[in-house]
Amino acid sequence: MIDILLQNNNQTELDPARDRFAKVFSASPVGIVLTGLHSGRVLESNDAFLQIIGCSQEQFVGSTNEEINPWVNLEDRLRLVEQMEQNGTIRNFEAQLRHVPTGGVRHVLLSAERLALEGEEVIMLMAQDISSRKSAEEAVLASERRFRALVQNSSDTTTVVNRGGYITYMSPSMTPLLGYTADEMLGQNVLKYMHPDDHDQIKVTFAQALHGGLGATRRMINRFQHHEGGYRWLEWAATNRLDDPDVRGIVLNARDVTERHLAEEALKISQTTFAVLFEHSPDAIILVDFQPGMPIVKCNQAAAAMDGYTTDELIGQSIFKLLPNGEELLSNQKASEGFMNNIRAQGTVRFETSHKRKDGSIYPVDTHLTLIDVDGQELLLSIYRDVTARKAAEEALKTSQAQLVASERLASLGRLTAGLAHEINTPLAATMNYHLVLQGLLEEYRASIGNPDVTTDDHREIAAEALGTLEEAGKTTTRIGEFIRQMRGHTRDTVTGTTTFNPFKLAGDTLAMLAHEARAAQVELHLESLRGEFLITGEPGRFTQVVTNLVINAIHACETVGHRRRVDVRFVQEGTVLKLQVQDNGSGIPPEVLPKIFDPMFTTKDVGKGTGLGLAIIHDIVQGHFGGHIEVHTQVGTGTTFTVTFHTSSSA
């Protein structure tokens, strides 16, 4: 027999304790699980732990880690087991458990006790879900990292100073901005880095932020000294954070506005300069509202005075008021719209026109119109000047130029005078000779009339000789006439009117005039022309003058050389371009002389042989009249080639 009374009494006391433990185990908000220390087999789990891993009692209890693994990192359990074997107890062990159905991660804080149940070592694991707290902490840390990254990497600077203005913190961006390191600036008074001229205003601004209370902010722009010298303009805001336990200072947030400040200063200077130029410009300046009617919105004193008004009289009036036919233009809507469309298409237009003064007098103006946009408003900027004096000067210059050209032509003619007599006298003497012979034949014929010894055949022979002599006399007379025609074409005033002419024929006539001068200088003169007909538009007399001057210069260039002297005049055609080339094998042009050959009054010839105007005049004729250009290639001792380029009007 066994006395079980004591056992029954112990069982009676143990059952209520087990019931209480079961209720606490089941109802605990802390997740609790019993697992084998080494096997990992789940012996028991409460609902709180099951909720963390998302499994049912039937699924989880009795499973092993190979069947259901709630550990995100199985190494966490291995480390936990190692610590349990060493210490027997674990507190505040952070780990991550997996929500099995979804794969989500839960952050838990684990505590563990090592137990011996039914001969097996068991871990009682208590898990507190700290996922929400962890997320909050991560959010705070992320926010701190973002804030730190923004402060550390921002191009703007953040500086904290205490009540006395001494620097307690500076962001790294201060170094690339001003060149100072943190060691150089921390503990220094911020005024040390600011321009002395700005100190008084800075102190006032700083005091306003200092005494304004928490959050008080004041702004300013001033100069900060750079480590390498010079100053940068910084725009900064001082915010009072003295009562903020995390700051305890005045926060200065600053950014570099040097370029903006300099641009603003430049703009102010530009605006001031524009205002001064606008008001004091000798040219008339008017701003017009670019809309139908074109009212004047602003004008300077020069514009008002030039047109005989005051500025108040002009402002608000249509700009057409200043034009001789202004009323007609203002009433012609189609013409007005066409003018405005033309301005919009081109943007800038320059032309000469006339203005009508208040007293009705008309005067010429050079006008420059530009369409501009000012704050979204279209304005027409009109700048004009009185060109009455210029027009008079231009007319005087034209007269002077015409006289100068005529003078040069007369000088050129003078150089040909010696040859003219020879060219005319030779055929004239031959003509007179023929006339004497003819006179003798006619007297012989008259004397033979009625003479029985003179036969009809004799009369025929005398008549034949007379006719032959008369024919030869006619030929020499024609030569004289042709030469006079060529001479008249060469000496005729150049202002003969624009026409289309054959340059080859004119060149041939001109060379005929110059043949005697070439012979006198023992220079061979050759003309090479092209096949076909090429026409040039312009004044023939001006073309003749170009050929004459170039050929005479070429002849003179050959006079000093001892070898065979030669001047070639040729035409070269390239598409619609016709080139006249005058080439000599003379002395060439020295390098120091070449840049000056087209300068007026410059000459290297002896007195009486050149005026210094020939090349200057033909340069102006070629460019100004024919719209071509002239080039020169030369080599001392070898010769020179002048090439004149013309644009042909037609070819055949």
Secondary structure by P-SEA (a helix, b strand, c coil): cccaaaaaaaaaaaaaaaaaaaaaaaacccbbbbbbccccccccccaaaaaaaccccccccccccccccccccaaaaaaaaaaaaacccccccccccccccccbbbbbbbbbbbbbcccccccbbbbbbaaaaaaaaaaaaaaaaaaaaaaacccbbbbbbccccccccccccccccccccccccccccccccccccaaaaaaaaaaaaaaccccbbbbbbbbbbcccbbbbbbbbbbbbccccccccbbbbbbbbaaaaaaaaaaaaaaaaaaaaaaacccbbbbbcccccccccccccaaaaaaacccccccccccccccccaaaaaaacaaaaaaaaaaaaaccbbbbbbccccccbbbbbbbbbbbbbbcccbbbbbbbbbbaaaaaaaaaaaaaaaaaaaaaaaaaaaaaaaaaaaaaaaaaaaaaaaaaaaaaaaaaaaaaacccccccaaaaaaaaaaaaaaaaaaaaaaaaaaaaaaaaaaaaccccccbbbbcaaaaaaaaaaaaaaaaaaacbbbbbbbbcbbbbbbccaaaaaaaaaaaaaaaaaaacccccccbbbbbccccccbbbbbbbbcccccccccccccccccccccccccccccaaaaaaaaaccccccbbbbbbbcccbbbbbbbbbbcccc
